[in-house]
Amino acid sequence: MISYVDNKGNIVKVSKGISDSEWMSCCVKKTGSLKRIKSKYLPLRSTKREALQDLTLYASKKKWRRYIPDGK
């Protein structure tokens, strides 16, 4: 899964919503819980692929870097 690091150092990734029929872009909190990023550029999507495309374009626009976990 492709993830990004925002300008505040938070990890941002695509995740399923509560209904399991929608995908959204989320910020991973320090506790490990997820918080949806609400933006007109990151709408809820019906597929993971669509949500990831939105996030990739948004991250590029914001100049976020790709997140690479330690040990990989």
Secondary structure, DSSP 8 states (H G I E B T S, - for coil): ---EE-TTS-EEEEEE-TTSS-EEEEEE-TTS-EEE---TTS--BSSHHHHHHHHHHHHHHHT-EE---TT-
